[in-house]
Amino acid sequence: MISTRGRYAIRVMLDLAENDNGSYIPLKDIAARQELSKKYLEIIVKDMVAGGLLTGASGKGGGYKLCRKPEDYTVGEILELMEGTLSSVACLAADSNDCPRKGGCKTLPLWTEYDEMVHDFFYGKKLSDLLGQSQQPVA
């Protein structure tokens, strides 16, 4: 499951892309537009700056902006920075210990295929792809 950290990080990135005027954008403005807690966003953007997704400046005229163009970010890289591994099962996580059942596990191919689909889906979506999408009504 994708947590609020991952979902809000994408929303922050989209907000910065949509409101890019070449200047730093104050976090209070992002929080207000997105109707999110500024305090919670402070934690999220700190990790995004440390992870190289955003650049930040403090003081008057400070705030945040993207380091790259929206088409140069994938949704997958944003989610993995904020969520860690997107692996569906522990034995496929990059930092996992080898499972003693790995050689004979009949379900491993299922999880591997599923993880590849998730990876390809999120890494196949650019931040710029989300910019032009209008909200579809929920059925």
N, C-alpha and C positions, 0 to 999 in steps of 0.2 A: 504494500500500500504506500502511495506517495503521501508524505506528511505535509503539514502546512508550511514547513520550511521550504520544501521543494516547490510547492504551488505558489507561495508568496514570492519566492525568488524569481520565478518566471514572470509574475505580474510586475515586479519591480523592474526587471529588464525590459519588458514591453513598455512600461510607463516611461522609462528613460529614453527608449527609442522613439516613441511617439512624441515626446516633448523636447527632443533634442534641438537646442538652439545654439550649440557651441559652448554654452556656459555650464557650470556645475548646477545641478538641480537640488535644492534643499530637500532633505528627507521628510520634513514636515509637509511639504507640498505633495510628495508621492503618497505619504500616509493618508492625507486628506482625500486625494483623488481616488485612492484604492480602498478607502474606508477600512484601514488597517491600523493597528496599534503602532505608533512611532517607536515605542520602547522595544517591541518585538522586532520591528524592522531594523533597529540599530544592531541587534545581535546578528541578524541575517546578513546585512550588508557588510558587516565586519568580516565575516567569513568569505563573502564574495570578493572583497578587496584583497584579502590574503590569498585567495585562490586565483587571482589574476583576471577576474571577469569585469571588475569595475575599478575605477580610480576615484579616490575621494580627496577632498580638500576641506580643511576646517576653517572657521572664522568667517568674517563677512565675505559674502560671495561664494561661500563654500557649499559643498553638497557632493553629489555623485554624478558620474557619467560613464558611459560605456567605454571600454578600452579599444574596442574594434567596431567595425560596422555590423549592423544586425545580421547581415547575410553570412558573417564569419563566425557566428555562434550557433551551436546545435543545442536543441532542447536536452539531449542526452548529457552533454558536458555540464550543463547547469544542474540537472537533477543529480548526477553522480557526485558533483562537488558538495551539494547540500545534503544528499541522502546517504552517500556512501555507495556501496555496491547495489546494483539493481538486480542481482541474482535472486532467483526465486527460491532456491534451496541452498543451505549452508555449504554443501560439498562443492558447489560451483563458484563460490565466492573466491576472488583472487587471493585473499589472504587466509583461505581455509587450510586446515591440515588435510592430508590425504585420507579419505575414508577407506577403511579396510575392506569395505564391500564394493568399492568402485569398479574393480575388474569384473565382477559378476552381477552388478546391479541391473536388473531388467528395466527399472524406471529411469535410469540416468539419461538414455537417449531422449526420452520425453521432455525432461527438464532442460536438457541442452538445447533442444529445438525451440522450446518455449522462450528460453533466455535469449536465443539468437533473434527471434522475432521481436521481442521487446527492445533489445539493443538496436536492431536495424530500424525499428519504428522511430524511437526517440532520437537516434543519431541521424536519421534521414529527414528530420524536421529542423528547419532553420528558424531562428528567432524572427527573421524577416517574413517567413511563411505565415506566422501568426498575426503579423501587423495588419494584413489586408482582410483578415477573416471577420465577417460580421457574426454577431451572435445568432445562433439558430434557436427558434422557439423550442422549448422542452415539451415533448409530447406527453 
